[in-house]
Amino acid sequence: MPVCDPLFNETRRRARRVYLGLIMQELDQTVTIGATVPTGFEHTAAEEVQEKLEATARVSKNRGRIYFDITTDKLLKVHQLKSLDNLFVVVKEYDDYQFKTTKEEVQLDWQELATKLPWTNALEVWKLNNSIKKKKGRRKRTNPTKSDQCGNVGTKSTDTVPSDPEELWEDLEALEVKGNQRDVSSQPENDSEEEKHSEIQDQESGVTPLKFRVTCNRAGDKHCFTSNDAARDFGGAVQEFFQWKADMTKFDVEVLLNIHNNEVVVGIALTVESLHRRNITHFGPTTLRSTLAYGMLRLCKPQVSDVIVDPMCGTGAIPLEGVMEWENSFFLAGDNNGTAVSRSVNNIKHILKRTHDGGSSSGLPLDIIQWDLCNLPMRSSSVDIIITDMPFGKRMGSKKKNWELYPLCLREMARVCKPGTGKAVLLTQDKKCFLKALSQMEGLWRKLHTVWVNVGGLHAGVFVLKRTAVVFGTTSEVVMEPHTATGSQKENMKDASQ
Ligand SMILES: C[S@@+](CC[C@H](N)C(=O)[O-])C[C@H]1O[C@@H](n2cnc3c(N)ncnc32)[C@H](O)[C@@H]1O
């Protein structure tokens, strides 16, 4: 261990002083913030960063991440952005890290890296962040293992094969839910002496050492190590350097080691749980992440006084996100499932209570109705934007039913949407069925573009459609009556063609 290295000792001293709050540096220093975002919405997130922070974000090669520089006085604003899931402050980025070819060499490199990294600024940001962020509690964990066979040091790791390096954070969460315990909370096998030594030091100095863990996310097929190896070895080096204590569940500092081929980013987490956990208190089987809902809403570019409809709202993630950000538009949402409607209503009530408790007396420009999308109780050409997350036919509905449902949906949406200006932003994983249904409606909808996203590990499309100027009921595909059309649906069609 290079204890005689003056740089090593100075860095360590400074890090300790940061922890003690002794370094009173200017608060407007520039730091690089990294953020995980819904895969596919990196550019949408970058747009939001530009718009609200006036910072230019770089989209990482590693999909689902962006990076941007801010002065630390903007840290609170970063937490208020709507596109970002998890935040971290970058300690150091390497675009082309030269990994050695044997595990032993790589391990030595991790040890050296831990002593050389410019930790101080990042730790100051971490400390500042602690003082401003809402105390959201620790990550919920399922039965964490006390120790593992390998003697891992406060590490958590995921390896991702290059073909599917997306949504690493989501994968981590999925692992947690499944109780798949890759996590370990352990002390190194030989740490009893070291432990005693550092405890004595701590007692002498009156400081309780920080608890930490290292989380490694790795993607790439040219590494001679796994993410477990990297997390364990780098974790050991960090522990040795700072004399922190490893703790998988009650950690103060989460050191992130993100490896994507030759790109290495070391960071310190600034969020305990993803920022997408907002708005929703009553969840359903397919509740959409608020960050994804936000990305979809941005694609619509809502304007003041727009009427925006989510006809299959489930628990209301999209309209709720909408009213929180675009309060000058009017949102109408519905679902044919009574339980889903109740959940949406409860979610609205909860937000209203929160805003009332916060001193606001105004309501929300949002209404929820139980309805059948194939027969909307709405006037033709009355809606500016339709935005919805359709049943994929996996957890909700069935692929077979989609063949009937999707054409009916697109037809009824075309009826209520304003010809020439109306838009639809529709999320589905059942791409084949959707595109087929859309091809039958060519006269009514024009596909502008598709954003490919990852929804809970599923590859889905957000289809952005423009309502053509064609009057509903005047094209052959529309006058052709669906065999399941109800009486009032037929009435609607008649109305529209008059
Ligand atoms: C993927 S889920 C939407 C999830 C929602 N975005 C959320 O955050 O909870 C699709 C929804 O479509 C609803 N649905 C299916 N067929 C429908 C129909 N014909 N009319 C209205 N809603 C329908 C289902 O009940 C379900 O709640």
The ligand as a Tripos MOL2 file, in Angstrom:
@<TRIPOS>MOLECULE
LIG
   27    29     1     0     0
SMALL
NO_CHARGES

@<TRIPOS>ATOM
      1 C1        -50.4820   -0.9920  -20.2080 C.3       1 LIG1
      2 S1        -51.8590   -0.6020  -19.2710 S.3       1 LIG1
      3 C2        -51.6730    1.1080  -18.9300 C.3       1 LIG1
      4 C3        -50.8320    1.3430  -17.7120 C.3       1 LIG1
      5 C4        -50.7650    2.7910  -17.3150 C.3       1 LIG1
      6 N1        -49.9570    3.5820  -18.2090 N.3       1 LIG1
      7 C5        -50.2650    2.9460  -15.8900 C.2       1 LIG1
      8 O1        -49.2900    3.6780  -15.6700 O.co2     1 LIG1
      9 O2        -50.8310    2.3180  -14.9870 O.co2     1 LIG1
     10 C6        -53.1270   -0.6340  -20.4450 C.3       1 LIG1
     11 C7        -54.4940   -0.2780  -19.8840 C.3       1 LIG1
     12 O3        -55.4280   -0.3510  -20.9450 O.3       1 LIG1
     13 C8        -56.6740   -0.6750  -20.3720 C.3       1 LIG1
     14 N2        -57.5760   -1.0900  -21.4610 N.ar      1 LIG1
     15 C9        -57.5350   -2.2160  -22.2060 C.ar      1 LIG1
     16 N3        -58.5380   -2.2150  -23.1100 N.ar      1 LIG1
     17 C10       -59.2040   -1.0580  -22.9250 C.ar      1 LIG1
     18 C11       -60.3380   -0.4740  -23.5600 C.ar      1 LIG1
     19 N4        -60.9850   -1.0940  -24.5440 N.pl3     1 LIG1
     20 N5        -60.7580    0.7220  -23.1110 N.ar      1 LIG1
     21 C12       -60.1400    1.3570  -22.1130 C.ar      1 LIG1
     22 N6        -59.0590    0.8510  -21.4850 N.ar      1 LIG1
     23 C13       -58.6050   -0.3400  -21.8870 C.ar      1 LIG1
     24 C14       -56.3330   -1.7530  -19.3740 C.3       1 LIG1
     25 O4        -57.3310   -1.8840  -18.4020 O.3       1 LIG1
     26 C15       -55.0140   -1.2060  -18.8140 C.3       1 LIG1
     27 O5        -55.2340   -0.4980  -17.6160 O.3       1 LIG1
@<TRIPOS>BOND
     1     1     2 1
     2     2     3 1
     3     2    10 1
     4     3     4 1
     5     4     5 1
     6     5     6 1
     7     5     7 1
     8     7     8 2
     9     7     9 1
    10    10    11 1
    11    11    12 1
    12    11    26 1
    13    12    13 1
    14    13    14 1
    15    13    24 1
    16    14    15 ar
    17    14    23 ar
    18    15    16 ar
    19    16    17 ar
    20    17    18 ar
    21    17    23 ar
    22    18    19 1
    23    18    20 ar
    24    20    21 ar
    25    21    22 ar
    26    22    23 ar
    27    24    25 1
    28    24    26 1
    29    26    27 1
@<TRIPOS>SUBSTRUCTURE
     1 LIG1         1 GROUP 0 **** ****
